[in-house]
Amino acid sequence: MAELACHSEMRLFALNATADLGKATAQALGWSLAAHEEREFEDGEHKARPLDSVRGTDAYVIQTLHNGPNQSVNDKLCRLLFFIGALKDCGAARVTAVVPYLCYARKDRRTKLNDPVTTRYIGSLFEAVGTDAVVALEVHNPVAFENAFRCRTVALTSTTLFVKFAAQLMDESFSVVSPDPGGVKRAQLLREALEATLHRPIGKGYVDKHRSAGVVSGDLFVGDAADATVLIIDDLISTGTTLLRAAQAARRAGARRVLAFVTHGLFMPGSAEVVANPAIEQFVVTDAVPVRIDDAAARAKVKVLPVAPLLAETIRRLHENRDLADLLVF
């Protein structure tokens, strides 16, 4: 679809499950959220519709697709798709789905015989309802994300958020570590950005990991850790075992401190014990997924960085047809 002129009218929606992040993004933009209605029916069905006119507008819908607390990941996905379809039916000229956490992004290839490639199916669903662009933050595999969609994709990175935080630590020696070989590119992006900001060399490393049938093995550490503050970077934390194994390996290699930089803090059952483990001094996450940790001691170790300014800047540039290069993953 042809790009819209920057003077076209914009509408910003946030579905109820992502209301807080939507309000923060609207505030950062200096806009008000457009009005919409969501209704529940006795048989479990639902509907959502815009209450403000969207005809001819450049519409954006914010919905982060994590599980809980009141809707499942599939509930949120279904509601988002239906709402996008409604916007197109109401005459929106362009609809962009802003999904800070994209569900099923980890299932981007076959790992067993007859496995689904769910990321590709998700792409087909978004395209079927007329989505013109999908914006996601720190997807598991940016290449798979881009190849799964035929509409425009925008793969944002949290690197700038983490670099600003690390620069405030004033530590003398850093090493950026990937907890597995698959995340080396993400770690490289952070290391290069940190070097450019601090104007000094930053160490690097990775931990070997193999996962099969849900069982993780391998803890070989390769790289720089001795007397350094090790920054382990990953896209998400589920139970936290991968990060903990990496932290313990870095400690054995002589790390002075270990911090975990993770965009999506899912913190599934069992993660509180991992978070409380002294091997990792602090977890730095974003609010792309609301942090839900009941244990007060574990919660105290988690620093949350807001993503609303990043989302707002992305939406502003998309609406004005401006360059996004410094916000993206390459």
matplotlib code that plots the C-alpha trace (Angstrom):
import matplotlib.pyplot as plt

x = [0.0, 1.3, 2.6, 0.2, 1.0, 2.2, -0.7, -3.3, -5.3, -4.0, -6.0, -4.3, -6.2, -5.2, -7.3, -8.4, -5.8, -3.0, -4.7, -1.9, 0.8, -1.5, -2.2, 1.6, 2.3, -0.4, 0.9, 4.4, 3.0, 1.0, -2.2, -5.4, -6.4, -9.2, -12.4, -13.5, -15.9, -15.2, -18.2, -18.4, -21.3, -22.7, -21.5, -17.9, -17.9, -16.9, -16.7, -14.8, -15.5, -14.1, -16.3, -14.4, -14.5, -11.6, -12.5, -9.4, -7.2, -3.8, -4.8, -2.5, -3.6, -1.5, -1.9, 0.9, 0.3, 1.4, -0.6, -2.7, -3.7, -7.3, -7.0, -5.0, -2.5, -5.1, -7.8, -5.6, -4.6, -8.1, -9.4, -6.6, -7.3, -11.0, -10.5, -8.1, -10.7, -13.3, -11.1, -10.5, -14.3, -14.9, -12.7, -9.3, -6.8, -3.9, -3.9, -0.6, -0.6, 1.8, 2.5, 5.4, 5.4, 4.6, 3.2, 4.4, 7.6, 9.7, 8.1, 9.7, 11.1, 10.5, 12.5, 10.6, 9.1, 5.7, 6.2, 4.2, 5.9, 3.5, 5.2, 4.3, 0.7, 0.4, 1.7, -1.1, -3.7, -2.6, -2.6, -6.1, -7.7, -6.0, -3.1, -0.8, 2.2, 3.2, 5.5, 7.1, 9.8, 12.8, 11.3, 13.0, 14.3, 14.2, 14.9, 12.1, 9.8, 10.5, 10.1, 6.9, 5.0, 4.2, 3.0, 5.5, 7.3, 9.1, 11.5, 12.3, 15.3, 15.6, 19.3, 19.1, 17.2, 19.8, 22.7, 21.4, 21.0, 24.4, 26.1, 24.8, 26.5, 29.9, 31.6, 35.2, 34.9, 31.9, 31.4, 28.2, 27.3, 24.7, 23.2, 23.2, 24.8, 21.5, 21.5, 25.1, 23.8, 21.6, 24.6, 26.8, 24.3, 24.4, 28.2, 28.8, 26.3, 27.8, 31.3, 30.1, 28.5, 31.4, 34.2, 36.1, 36.3, 33.7, 34.3, 32.1, 31.1, 28.5, 27.4, 26.7, 23.2, 21.2, 17.4, 15.5, 12.0, 12.2, 15.4, 18.3, 21.9, 25.4, 27.2, 30.5, 31.5, 33.5, 34.7, 35.6, 34.4, 37.3, 36.9, 34.2, 30.6, 28.9, 25.7, 23.7, 21.3, 18.2, 14.8, 12.8, 12.8, 10.3, 11.4, 14.8, 16.9, 18.8, 19.8, 20.8, 23.0, 24.7, 25.2, 26.7, 29.0, 30.1, 30.8, 32.9, 34.9, 35.6, 32.8, 32.7, 29.1, 26.3, 23.3, 20.5, 19.1, 15.9, 13.2, 10.2, 9.8, 7.3, 8.4, 6.5, 6.0, 9.4, 11.1, 11.0, 13.6, 15.8, 15.5, 16.3, 19.5, 22.6, 24.3, 22.4, 22.6, 19.8, 17.3, 16.7, 13.4, 10.9, 7.2, 6.4, 5.0, 3.8, 6.0, 4.1, 6.3, 4.6, 7.8, 8.8, 12.5, 12.7, 10.7, 13.2, 15.9, 13.9, 14.4, 11.7, 12.4, 9.4, 8.9, 6.2, 8.7, 10.2, 6.7, 5.6, 8.6, 8.1, 4.5, 5.3, 7.9, 5.7, 2.9, 5.2, 7.0, 10.4, 13.4, 13.4, 17.0, 18.3, 15.4, 15.6, 17.5, 20.2]
y = [0.0, 3.5, 5.6, 8.1, 11.8, 13.0, 15.4, 12.6, 12.3, 9.8, 7.6, 5.8, 2.9, 0.7, -2.4, -2.8, -5.5, -3.0, 0.2, 1.3, 1.1, 2.7, 5.7, 6.1, 6.0, 8.5, 10.8, 10.5, 11.4, 14.3, 12.7, 11.3, 7.7, 7.3, 5.9, 2.3, -0.2, -3.8, -6.0, -9.4, -11.8, -14.5, -17.3, -16.2, -14.3, -10.7, -7.7, -4.4, -1.4, 2.2, 4.9, 7.7, 7.9, 6.2, 6.8, 7.8, 7.8, 6.4, 4.1, 2.4, -0.3, -1.2, -4.6, -6.6, -10.3, -12.0, -14.4, -13.2, -11.9, -11.8, -12.8, -15.6, -14.9, -16.3, -14.1, -11.0, -12.1, -12.8, -9.5, -7.6, -9.3, -8.7, -5.0, -4.5, -6.0, -3.7, -0.6, -1.6, -2.2, 1.3, 2.8, 3.3, 4.1, 2.3, 0.2, -0.6, -3.2, -2.2, -5.4, -4.8, -8.5, -10.8, -14.1, -17.4, -15.6, -18.4, -21.0, -19.8, -23.1, -26.8, -28.5, -31.8, -33.9, -32.3, -29.3, -26.2, -22.9, -20.8, -17.5, -17.8, -18.6, -15.6, -13.5, -14.9, -14.0, -10.4, -10.1, -11.8, -9.0, -6.2, -5.2, -2.8, -3.0, -4.8, -3.2, -5.5, -5.0, -7.3, -10.3, -13.6, -13.9, -10.7, -12.5, -15.1, -12.2, -10.3, -13.3, -14.5, -11.4, -10.0, -6.7, -4.2, -5.2, -3.0, -4.9, -2.5, -3.0, -2.3, -1.6, 2.2, 1.7, -0.8, 1.4, 4.4, 2.2, 0.7, 4.0, 5.2, 2.3, 3.9, 0.5, 0.4, -2.9, -4.4, -7.6, -8.3, -11.9, -13.9, -16.8, -19.0, -19.0, -17.9, -14.6, -13.5, -11.0, -9.3, -9.2, -7.8, -5.0, -4.0, -4.2, -2.0, 0.6, 0.6, 1.0, 4.0, 5.6, 5.0, 5.3, 2.3, -1.4, -3.7, -7.4, -10.1, -13.7, -16.4, -19.5, -22.8, -24.1, -26.9, -27.4, -30.6, -31.5, -28.7, -29.8, -27.3, -28.5, -27.0, -24.4, -23.8, -20.1, -18.5, -15.0, -12.1, -12.2, -11.9, -8.9, -7.5, -6.4, -9.0, -7.9, -10.9, -9.8, -11.8, -11.1, -12.7, -14.5, -17.3, -19.5, -17.9, -21.1, -20.1, -16.8, -18.4, -21.0, -18.2, -16.1, -19.1, -19.8, -16.2, -16.2, -19.3, -17.4, -14.6, -12.1, -9.4, -8.6, -10.0, -8.2, -9.5, -7.2, -8.7, -7.0, -9.2, -10.2, -13.0, -14.4, -17.7, -20.0, -21.0, -17.8, -16.1, -18.6, -17.9, -14.1, -14.4, -16.4, -14.3, -15.2, -12.4, -9.0, -7.3, -7.9, -5.0, -5.4, -3.3, -2.8, -4.2, -7.0, -6.0, -7.5, -9.9, -11.2, -11.9, -12.4, -9.0, -9.9, -11.1, -8.1, -5.8, -7.1, -6.1, -2.7, -1.8, 0.5, 2.2, 1.5, 4.1, 6.8, 4.3, 3.3, 6.9, 7.9, 4.9, 5.8, 9.5, 8.6, 6.1, 8.6, 11.3, 8.9, 9.5, 7.2, 4.5, 3.2, 4.1, 2.3, -1.0, -4.3, -4.8]
z = [0.0, -0.8, 2.0, 3.4, 3.4, 6.8, 7.1, 7.1, 10.3, 12.9, 15.3, 18.2, 19.9, 22.8, 23.6, 27.2, 28.0, 27.2, 28.4, 30.7, 28.1, 25.6, 27.8, 28.5, 24.7, 23.9, 26.6, 25.2, 21.7, 23.1, 21.7, 23.2, 22.8, 20.3, 21.9, 21.4, 22.9, 24.0, 24.9, 26.4, 25.7, 27.9, 25.6, 25.8, 22.5, 22.3, 20.0, 19.8, 17.6, 17.2, 18.6, 16.8, 13.0, 11.3, 7.7, 5.7, 8.8, 9.7, 12.6, 15.2, 17.6, 20.7, 22.1, 23.7, 23.3, 26.5, 28.6, 31.5, 33.9, 32.7, 29.1, 27.5, 24.7, 22.2, 23.6, 23.1, 19.6, 18.5, 19.8, 18.1, 14.8, 15.0, 15.9, 13.0, 10.7, 12.1, 11.5, 7.8, 7.4, 8.8, 6.1, 7.8, 5.1, 6.9, 10.1, 12.0, 14.7, 17.5, 19.4, 21.8, 22.7, 19.7, 20.7, 19.1, 17.9, 19.3, 17.1, 13.9, 12.6, 12.7, 15.5, 15.4, 12.6, 11.5, 13.7, 12.9, 11.9, 13.9, 13.3, 9.6, 10.5, 12.7, 9.8, 7.6, 10.2, 10.4, 6.6, 6.3, 8.3, 6.3, 8.5, 6.7, 9.1, 12.2, 14.8, 17.4, 20.0, 20.3, 18.5, 19.1, 15.6, 13.5, 10.3, 10.8, 11.8, 8.6, 6.4, 8.0, 7.0, 3.5, 4.9, 6.3, 9.5, 12.0, 14.3, 17.1, 19.5, 23.2, 22.8, 23.3, 26.6, 27.9, 26.8, 28.7, 31.8, 31.5, 30.9, 34.3, 36.1, 35.7, 35.9, 34.6, 32.7, 30.9, 29.0, 27.0, 27.0, 25.0, 27.1, 23.9, 20.4, 18.9, 20.7, 19.6, 17.1, 19.8, 22.1, 19.4, 18.7, 22.4, 22.7, 19.6, 20.8, 24.3, 22.9, 20.8, 23.9, 26.3, 23.8, 25.1, 24.3, 25.7, 26.2, 24.7, 25.3, 25.0, 26.7, 24.9, 25.3, 23.8, 24.3, 23.5, 24.6, 27.1, 28.7, 28.6, 28.7, 28.2, 30.3, 28.4, 28.6, 25.8, 26.0, 28.5, 32.1, 34.5, 36.8, 34.6, 35.0, 32.8, 31.0, 29.8, 27.1, 26.0, 24.4, 27.2, 30.5, 31.0, 33.9, 33.9, 33.8, 30.7, 32.2, 35.5, 33.8, 31.8, 35.0, 36.9, 33.9, 33.9, 37.6, 37.3, 34.6, 37.1, 36.6, 39.3, 38.8, 36.6, 35.4, 33.1, 30.4, 29.2, 27.1, 28.0, 31.6, 31.4, 34.8, 34.6, 37.7, 39.1, 38.0, 41.4, 42.8, 39.8, 40.3, 43.9, 43.2, 44.0, 40.8, 39.0, 40.9, 39.0, 36.2, 33.9, 31.9, 30.1, 30.7, 27.2, 29.4, 32.9, 35.6, 37.8, 40.7, 44.0, 46.0, 47.4, 47.7, 44.1, 42.8, 44.5, 42.1, 39.0, 37.4, 34.9, 31.9, 30.2, 26.4, 25.8, 24.6, 22.1, 20.9, 20.6, 18.6, 16.3, 15.7, 15.1, 12.5, 10.8, 10.6, 9.2, 6.9, 8.6, 8.8, 11.5, 11.1, 14.5, 16.2, 14.3, 14.5, 11.8]

ax = plt.figure().add_subplot(projection="3d")
ax.plot(x, y, z, "-o")
ax.set_aspect("equal")
plt.show()
